[in-house]
Amino acid sequence: MQDVSVEFASLLCSRLCHDLLSPVGALNNGLELLQDEQDPEMRAQCMELLADSARASADKLKFFRLAFGAAGGYGDDIDAREAKAALEGIVRGNKRVHFGWLVDQSNLSRGATRILLNLALIALDALVRGGRLDVGVEADEVVIRAEGPRLVIDAEIRALLEGEDVGDAMSSRTAGALLIRELARREGRSLRFSEEDGILLFGVTAPAVMAPA
């Protein structure tokens, strides 16, 4: 991915800005309303809007720092509670989705964490009418399950996860899928997924163990 590293960085920035535009815009609108509003009840509603927007902005920033950045330190492992909290913050913004965390281990590898978060985000986006999102990890193998009345996955994201060359179709929308594919390739993991009867299932194997020379 070195040849496109600059473009990839710009795509991640675009994705972050896109996702933050709504809650930050709501903050701005709330402040404007608060300046002109004198009714105590309406001012209370404005304060509630500001609090919700500030919380949503913080949740998104925490998630993207862990999914794309260097949050959790620079070691090989990340506290599983950080990954859980990051996902809970993102899911909290969609009240139609129920979230399940099926991870018993206390630490996750950095690669598994980034793959898990980005796959979970793709699965969450696919639940356009709500449903249930379950995340599991065992022995560094990642499983993501989404179930809902309607599942929609972007065709280019699907193509990237299936290993196809999307060429110029790479965009901020597909940046997460590109990162998943690259991380899996570097760590010798394989990715498989299926979609049937309202259920989307992703599975990522543990890193390949290199034989001694």
N, C-alpha and C positions, 0 to 999 in steps of 0.2 A: 504494500500500500504506500510505499515511499514516494512513488511518482505522483501520487495524487494527495499527498499529505496536507498540502496547503489548501487544496480545494475541500478536502474532507473536514479540516478544521473550520473552514468558513461555513460548511453545511451544518456542523454542530452548533455554531453560533447562531445561524439562521433559525434552527429548530428551537433553541433556547429562547430567542427573542420572540418567535411566534407564540410559544406556549406561555410566555410571561405577559404578552400584550394585553390579554383579556383581564387578568387580575390587577395589573398595574393601571390599566385604563379605568377599571372600576374604582380604584383608589382615587384617581384624579377626579372622576365624576362625583364621588362621595364628598371629597373636600370642597368642590365647587358648590354642591348642594348645601353643605354645612355652613358655608359662609353667608348664604342668603336666607337660610331657614331660621325662623324664630319660634315656631311651634315646638314645644318640648317633646311631644310624641314623635314628630317627624325628625327632630334632631336625634332622638334615640334610635330611630330606624337608620339614619345616616351613619351613626356610630357603629351599629351592627354590621352595616355594609362594609365600612372601613375595616372592621376587625376580621370579617370573613375574607376580604380581598387580601389583607396583609398575611393571613394564615395560608391562603392558597399560594401566594407568591413565595413564602418561605418554604412550603412543602415542595414546590416545583424545583426551587434552587437546591434544596437538600438532595432531592432525587437525582438531578442531573449531575451534581458534584460527585455522587457515588457511581452513577451509571457511566459517565463519560470522563470525569475528572480524577483527581488524586485524593479524594476524601477517604478517610479510614487509614491514613498514613501511607508509608511506602514499603511496608513489609509484604510478605507473600500472602498473609491471611487477613481477613476482615471479620470483625465481630458480626455474627449473624443477626444480632439485635439491630444493628445499623441498617442492614438490608431490609429487615422486616419493617422498621419504622419508616424508611424511605417509601416503601410500597404502600404502607397504610396511609401515608400522607397523600399520595397520588389517588388512591382509590377513594379516599374520603370525599374528594370532589365530585364523585359520581355516586349518588345515593341509591341508584338502581342496581349497583353491583355489590355482591357479598364476597368477602375476601377470606380465604383460608390459607393458613401458614402451616405446612407439614414438614417442618425442618427441626430435627432433634439436636443436631450437632451445634456446638457453641460458636465455631468458626467456619468460615467458608473461604476457599481460595479466591484470590482477586479475579482470576479469569471466570470462575463459576459465578461470582457475584455480578460481574458486568453482563455476562450472558443471561443470567437469570432476570436481572432488572430490565434489560432491553427486550427480551422475549415477553416478559410480563406486560410491558407497555404496549407491545404489538397486540397481544391477546386482549388487553383492556380496551384498546381502540377498536378491536373487532366486535366487541359486545355493544353494538350500536343501540340495542333496546334493553340493555341491562342483562343481568344474569349472575353467574358465579365464576369467580377466578380463584383457582387453587394453585399453590406453588409448593413444590417439594424438592428436597435434595437428599440424596443418600450416597455416601462414598464419592462425593464430588460429581455425581450424575444429577442432572437437572431435569425436572419434569414440570411442565406448565399445562394446566387444563382450564379451558374456558368453555362454559356452557350457557346458552341463552337462546331466546326465541328467534334471534336473527344474528348471524355471524357474517361480517364483511371484511375481507382482507384485500388490501391493495394488490393489484396484479404484479406490480414491479417489486414489492416487498416479497411476495411469494416467489417470484423468479430468482431474486437474490438468495433467499434461503434454500432454494433448490439447486444453487450453484451455477445458475445461468449467467451469462454475460449481458448486463443491461446497458453497457456502453454509456451514451450520453444521457440516459434516463436517471442517472444518479442525482438525488436531490436531498433537501433537508428532510423530506418525508421518509426517505429510505436510508438515512444515515445509520439508524440503529441496526437495521438488517445487515448493512455492510460491515459494521463493527462486529456483530455476532459472527458473521461468516469468516472474517479475518482472524478473530480470536480462536475460533474453532480450528481453523487451518493451522495456526501457529502452535496450538497445543495438541494437535493430533486427535481432536474430537470429531465425532460424526453427529450430524443433526438430522433428525427425521420428524415429520409431522403428518398428521392425518386430520381430516375434517369430514364428519359424518353425523347425520341426525342431530344437528344442533350442538355438536361437541367438537371443539378444536383441541388437539393434543400435540404438544411439542415435547420431544425427548432429546437430550444432549448427553452423549456418553462422557465418561471420565477421560482425562488426558491419556494419550497413548504412552505406554512405558517403553522407552528406547532400550533396545538390547545392548549390553556392553560390547565395546569394540574388541 
